[in-house]
Amino acid sequence: MHNSFKKKSRPIVVLFAVAAIAGFFMINLVNPNSFATADASVRFAHVPDRYAGQQPQALDVGADYQPVSVEREQYSATISPKPTPKPTPKPTQTTAKAATGGAAAVAAPTAPAAAPGTAQAWAQQYLASLGMGNDQYSCLVSLWNRESGWNVHASNPSGAYGIPQALPGSKMSSAGPDWQNSYETQIKWGMGYITGRYTNPCGAWSHSQSTGWY
């Protein structure tokens, strides 16, 4: 009985297998990509065309734009006042440059009153006639104190002679023939030399202070 059942059921199994193969074949024949890839035209055929046939890349979007006003940011600037320049110090007698010597002027000690009838007394009057004051007289006294001690006959082995120590002494002959013995002649010549080279006695004194000679 068992063998007879197998014989009766075998045709049914074969028929079922053939039907399954035929169905699988029909499905792939109708849409072979249904189980492999997605088809947009099939899967989204039910979605309405919202873009009216236009491509998304070429879609025009209409909208109303409201004007926008832009205000500039406010700022403030602070202007610093210019610094006040320092006043330039005025030159004084102790800082001014000598006219030709280039050395800083150095005030000489105030000379004591000259004894009447002496070379210094005459020199003070002579400087006053040239428009020079006691400051220039004091510089001249200090200068010639160093050079000769106001001695009309002071001499030096180098050949310098007299109150201004002219070198050589014979140069003073241009101021007078009595240059060897007259303090007036020697002072006139000495002042001519000083004003021609140093402008005034203080200029000559400053140069003498810095170099040791004038």
C-alpha positions in Angstrom: 0.0 0.0 0.0 2.8 2.4 0.7 4.4 1.9 -2.7 1.1 2.5 -4.4 0.7 5.9 -2.7 4.1 7.0 -3.9 3.2 6.1 -7.4 0.0 8.0 -7.3 1.5 11.2 -5.7 4.5 11.5 -8.0 2.7 13.0 -10.9 1.1 15.6 -8.6 4.6 16.8 -7.3 6.0 17.0 -10.8 3.0 19.0 -12.0 3.4 21.4 -9.1 7.1 21.9 -9.8 6.4 22.6 -13.5 3.7 25.2 -12.5 6.1 26.9 -10.1 8.8 27.1 -12.8 6.4 28.5 -15.3 5.1 31.1 -12.9 8.7 32.3 -12.1 9.5 32.5 -15.8 6.4 34.5 -16.5 7.1 37.1 -13.8 10.7 37.7 -15.1 9.4 37.9 -18.6 6.9 40.6 -17.8 9.4 42.8 -15.7 12.9 41.3 -15.6 14.2 44.1 -13.4 11.6 43.9 -10.7 13.9 42.0 -8.4 17.2 43.6 -9.4 16.9 47.4 -9.9 14.3 50.0 -9.3 12.5 51.6 -12.2 11.3 55.1 -11.4 8.7 55.0 -14.2 7.1 51.9 -12.7 7.5 52.6 -9.0 6.5 56.3 -9.1 4.0 56.1 -11.8 1.2 56.9 -9.3 2.9 60.2 -8.1 1.4 63.2 -9.8 3.7 65.5 -11.9 4.1 68.4 -9.5 6.5 70.3 -11.8 4.4 70.5 -14.9 6.8 68.7 -17.0 9.8 70.9 -16.1 13.1 69.5 -15.1 14.0 70.2 -11.5 17.2 72.0 -12.6 15.2 74.4 -14.7 12.5 75.1 -12.2 11.6 78.8 -11.9 10.5 79.9 -8.5 8.4 83.0 -8.2 8.3 85.0 -5.0 7.7 88.5 -3.7 10.7 90.2 -2.2 10.4 92.9 0.4 12.9 95.8 0.2 15.5 95.7 2.9 17.0 98.9 4.3 20.6 98.8 5.7 21.8 101.4 8.1 25.5 102.1 8.5 26.9 101.7 12.0 27.7 104.9 13.7 31.2 105.6 15.0 33.0 108.4 16.7 36.6 109.6 16.3 38.7 111.3 18.9 41.4 113.7 17.7 44.3 114.1 20.1 45.7 117.6 20.4 49.1 118.1 19.0 51.9 118.2 21.6 53.1 121.7 22.5 56.7 122.0 21.2 59.2 122.8 23.8 60.7 126.3 23.5 64.2 126.4 22.1 66.6 127.7 24.7 68.2 131.0 23.9 71.9 131.1 23.7 73.7 132.7 26.6 77.1 134.0 27.0 78.3 130.7 28.4 76.8 128.6 25.6 77.1 130.8 22.5 79.7 129.9 19.9 82.6 132.3 19.2 82.2 133.9 15.9 85.2 132.4 14.2 86.9 130.2 16.8 83.9 127.8 17.1 84.5 127.3 20.9 81.7 127.8 23.4 82.0 131.3 25.0 83.2 131.2 28.6 82.6 134.2 30.8 85.7 135.6 32.3 86.0 136.7 35.9 85.0 140.3 36.4 88.1 142.5 36.2 88.8 144.8 39.1 88.7 148.6 38.6 91.7 149.7 36.6 94.1 152.2 38.2 94.1 155.5 36.4 96.9 156.0 34.0 97.5 152.3 33.5 97.2 150.2 30.4 94.0 148.5 31.6 92.3 151.8 32.3 93.1 153.0 28.8 92.0 149.7 27.3 88.6 150.0 29.1 88.0 153.4 27.6 89.1 152.2 24.2 86.7 149.3 24.3 83.9 151.6 25.3 84.6 153.7 22.2 84.1 150.6 20.1 80.7 149.9 21.7 81.9 147.1 24.0 80.9 146.8 27.7 82.5 145.6 30.9 82.0 141.9 30.0 84.3 142.3 27.0 86.8 144.3 29.1 86.8 141.5 31.7 87.5 138.9 28.9 90.4 141.1 27.6 91.9 141.5 31.1 91.9 137.7 31.6 93.3 137.1 28.1 96.2 139.4 28.4 96.9 138.6 32.0 97.6 135.0 30.7 99.6 136.2 27.7 101.9 138.9 29.1 100.6 140.2 32.5 99.9 143.5 30.6 103.7 144.2 30.4 104.6 146.2 27.3 108.1 144.7 27.3 107.0 141.0 27.8 108.9 138.8 25.3 109.0 135.2 24.4 111.8 133.0 22.9 109.5 132.4 20.0 109.6 136.1 19.1 106.3 137.2 20.5 106.4 140.6 22.1 104.3 143.1 24.1 100.9 143.1 25.8 99.1 141.2 23.0 102.2 138.9 22.4 102.3 139.8 18.7 104.4 137.2 16.7 106.7 138.7 15.6 106.5 141.9 17.6 107.3 144.0 14.6 103.8 143.4 13.3 102.6 146.1 15.7 104.5 148.7 13.7 101.4 148.9 11.6 99.6 150.6 14.5 102.5 153.1 15.3 106.2 153.5 15.3 106.4 153.4 19.1 105.1 149.8 19.3 108.0 148.6 21.5 107.1 150.9 24.4 103.6 152.3 24.0 100.7 150.3 25.5 98.3 152.4 23.5 99.8 151.3 20.2 100.0 147.7 21.4 96.4 147.7 22.6 95.1 149.2 19.3 97.0 146.6 17.3 95.9 143.8 19.6 92.2 144.8 19.4 92.5 144.9 15.6 93.8 141.4 15.6 91.1 140.1 18.0 88.1 141.7 16.2 89.4 140.5 12.8 89.7 136.9 13.9 87.4 136.4 16.9 84.9 139.3 16.7 85.5 140.4 20.3 87.7 139.7 23.3 85.3 137.1 24.8 85.5 135.1 21.5 89.3 135.2 21.8 89.2 134.3 25.5 86.9 131.3 24.7 89.4 130.0 22.1 92.3 130.5 24.5 90.4 128.5 27.1 89.9 125.6 24.8 93.3 125.6 23.0 95.8 127.5 25.1 96.4 130.2 22.5 94.6 132.8 20.5 
